[in-house]
Amino acid sequence: MSRPDELASQRPAPLPELSRSIELVRQFQAGNRAACNELLERYRPRLLRIVRVKLGA
């Protein structure tokens, strides 16, 4: 059985897309409107699906 410290070293690196999204959120929080626009474009399909499910559409 693996020890927790061994398992931590075996975790894959974060996906580049996730890393980019995190960076975009940080930039948006700092006031970067272009970062906000990129986030909206990136996540628009997911956001629309969530809204449709919530509204029962």
C-alpha positions in Angstrom: 0.0 0.0 0.0 1.3 3.5 -0.9 2.0 6.1 1.7 0.2 9.5 1.4 3.5 11.3 0.6 4.1 8.8 -2.2 0.6 9.3 -3.6 1.1 13.1 -3.6 4.2 12.8 -5.7 2.2 10.6 -8.2 -0.5 13.2 -8.8 -0.6 14.5 -12.4 0.2 18.1 -13.0 -2.9 20.4 -13.4 -4.3 20.6 -16.9 -3.1 23.6 -18.9 -6.7 24.6 -19.5 -7.4 24.7 -15.7 -4.2 26.6 -15.1 -5.2 29.1 -17.7 -8.7 29.5 -16.2 -7.3 30.1 -12.8 -5.0 32.7 -14.2 -7.9 34.4 -16.0 -9.9 34.5 -12.8 -7.0 36.2 -11.0 -6.7 38.7 -13.8 -10.4 39.4 -13.8 -10.4 39.9 -10.1 -7.6 42.5 -10.6 -9.9 44.3 -13.1 -8.9 42.9 -16.4 -12.0 43.0 -18.6 -10.4 41.0 -21.4 -9.8 38.2 -19.0 -13.5 38.3 -18.1 -14.5 38.1 -21.7 -12.2 35.1 -22.3 -13.6 33.3 -19.3 -17.2 33.9 -20.6 -16.3 32.6 -24.0 -14.5 29.6 -22.6 -17.4 28.6 -20.2 -20.4 29.9 -22.1 -21.7 26.5 -23.3 -21.4 25.1 -19.7 -23.1 28.1 -18.2 -25.9 28.0 -20.7 -26.5 24.3 -19.9 -26.6 25.0 -16.2 -29.1 27.9 -16.7 -31.3 25.7 -18.9 -31.4 22.9 -16.4 -32.2 25.3 -13.5 -35.0 27.0 -15.5 -36.3 23.6 -16.8 -35.9 24.7 -20.4 
